[in-house]
Amino acid sequence: MISFEHVSFSFADELIFHDLNLTIPHASFTGIVGANGAGKTTLIRLLLGLLKPSEGKIVNDEKKIAYVSQTTSLSDSSFPATVKEVVRLGLVGKKPQLFLSHEDKQKLNDVLAEFGLTALRKSLVNELSGGQLQRVKIAKAVIGSPSMIVLDEPDAGMDHESHDKLIELIVALHEKRGAGVIFISHHLHDLERADMVYEVRDRGVFPYSEKEGEHVAL
């Protein structure tokens, strides 16, 4: 569970959030929407502990949170590493290992198969499509068995087919693995199976309603 209790946050004398109260239950599927510049990124940075509230407190009972950023190009992964090597990094943690245990090798093979990456295991990541690269990034996050996964518009720049496959993959993460999911999206239909959808607006976070959300750039 993650709880924001009377949280306010300002940046460069600009008030971003005021008296924010929000509870995200453990193992829930939570959708986040909001106009550009409304504060979605700031909300996530507060949740991840990268920013500290100006007032109030954030209680985080999750054992491990994995973060998956947007994919708009391959420039952030244009280095000579294979799919297998990148996903394997999710197992390494703070102690680099030259050799994996039999158990970790099996886990790596299972995750590659689960994400449809077995045939691409020796491919360089800078040769992948946007959809394939995002599957690699999510697989790397998942292999470390996080209790919650935060996905920041992971479908950005994808074609329709890749987008649909990715959404099904995210839903499966929640339903089959039982992982909590926080999914930031510009597409409401991506969040149809979410337990709750919130809108970031007016220096706060509110349960989404179509009436209030008419102004949201989705």
N, C-alpha and C positions, 0 to 999 in steps of 0.2 A: 504494500500500500504506500502511496505517496500522498501527503496532505500539505496543502498550502494554507497557512493559518494567518489571516490578516496581513498578507504580504503586500508591501508597497515597494516599488523599484523606480529609481530615477537614473537617467543617464545624461550627463552634460546639462544639468538643470531642467531636463525634460522629463515629466512624469509619464512613465510607461504603464505602470500598474498601480492601482490604489485600492487598498483594503481587499485584496484578492483572497477568496476562500474557495478551495477546490480540493476534492478528494478523488483519487483514482484508485479504485480497489485492486487488490492483487489478482493477477490472472484475468483481468478484464480486457476487452477490446474497445479502446477509446479512440474516437475520431476527433480531429481538431481542424476547423476551417476558419477562415478569416481573410479579410482583404490584405493586399500587399501593404506592408508597413504597419499592420495592426499590432504586432508584437509577438507573433507566433515563434520566431526564432529566439527572442528574449525569453519567452516562457520555457522553451526547451533547455536553453542554457542555464536557467535557474534550476530546473528540474535535475539536470545533470551535475549541478554543483559547480559549474563553470563561472557563474555569477552569484553574488550574495545579495539577499534582500536588503533594501534600505531600512525597512521595518518589517516586523513579523518574523515567522519562522517556517521552514519547510522540513517536514518529518518524512524521512525516506527509510522504509523497512525492507526495500528490495535488496536481495543479496548481490545481484549483479545486473547492471543495465547495459545493453549493447546499443550503439547508435549507428544508423545507416543514413548517410547523407544523400543528397540529390545526385543524379547522374545526368549531366548535360553534355558531356564530352568525354573522351578517353584520355585527355591530357593529364588527369590526376593519376593515371595508372600506366603511363607510357614508359615503363622500365622493364628490363629483361627478366621478368619473373613469369613462371607458368601458373596456370589455374591451381594446380595442386599445391604449389609453394605458397601462394597467397592464402588459400583456405587453411593450410596448415598453420599459418601464423596465429590463427584463432586458438590453437592448442598450446602455443608456446608460453603465453603469459609473460611474467616478469623474468623467468628463468629460461634463457635460450637452451634448446636441446638439440644435439647433433643427430641423435637417433630417437625415434619414437618407440614407445612400448607396443607390444602386440595389440593391446586394447586400444591405444590411440590410433594405430594403423587401421584397425577395423572401423573405428569411429569415423576416420577420415574417408574411407571408402564408402561407408554408409551415407554420409552427408553428401558426397559427390553424386552418388546415385539418386538420393532423394531430390536433389536440385537439378537433375538432368545434366550433370557436368562430367560424367564419367568419360564420355568420348572426347571431351575437351581438356582433360586433365593435363596433357602435355602442351597445350596451346599457350602462347604468350598472351597475357592479358591485354596488351596494346593491339592485339589483332581481333579482339572480340567486338561484337555489336553492343549497343547500349543496354539492351535487354539481358544479354549474356553476362556483361560486366556486373550488372546489378545483382544478378543471381549469385555471382561469385562473392560479392560484398556481403550479401545476406547470409550465404553459407558460412563465410568466415565469422560472422557475428554469432550465428546459431551454434556452431561447433563447440563453443565455449560454454554451452548450457546456461545462458542468461535467464533470469527470472522475468525480465521484461526487455522488449525490443522497441526502440524508438525509430520510426521511419519518417524522414523529412522529405516529403514529396518524391518518393523513390521512382515514380513513373515519369518524371520530367523528361521530355524530349523523345519518348518512346513511340513507336508505331502502334497501331490499334491492337494487332495480334500480340505483340510483346507485352503491352499494357495489360491485356486481359489475363495472360498467363501469370504475370507477376501478382495481380490481385488475388487469383486463386491460390497462389503460393503463400501469400501473406495470411489469408483466411485459414489455410491448412496449418500454418505455424501455430495459430491460436487454438484451433479445434483439435488437432492431433497431438501437438507437443504440449499444449496447456500453457504456453508462454503468454505473458501479458503483452499486449500490443498497444502502442500509441502511434497512430497513423495520421500524419499531417497531409492533407490532400486539398486540391482545388476542385475535385470532382465529387459531388455528393453521392453519386451512384456507387462510388468505390467504398462508401461507408455504410451501405445498406445493412450489412450484417454486424455492424458495431453495436456494442451494448449501450453506448451513449455517445452522442456527438455534441461537442462544445464549439462555440464561436468566440473568437478573440475579438473584442470590440470595446470601445468606450472605456479604455483603461481597466478592463476586467475580462473575465472568462465566464460565459453564460451558456446554459443549455440551449442548443440551437433550435430555433423555430422558423418556419418558412416565412412567417409574417415579419419577424425581426431581421431575417436574413436576406430580405429582398435586395439590400444594398451590397451584399457581399460579392466580390468579384470572383466567381467560381468558373 
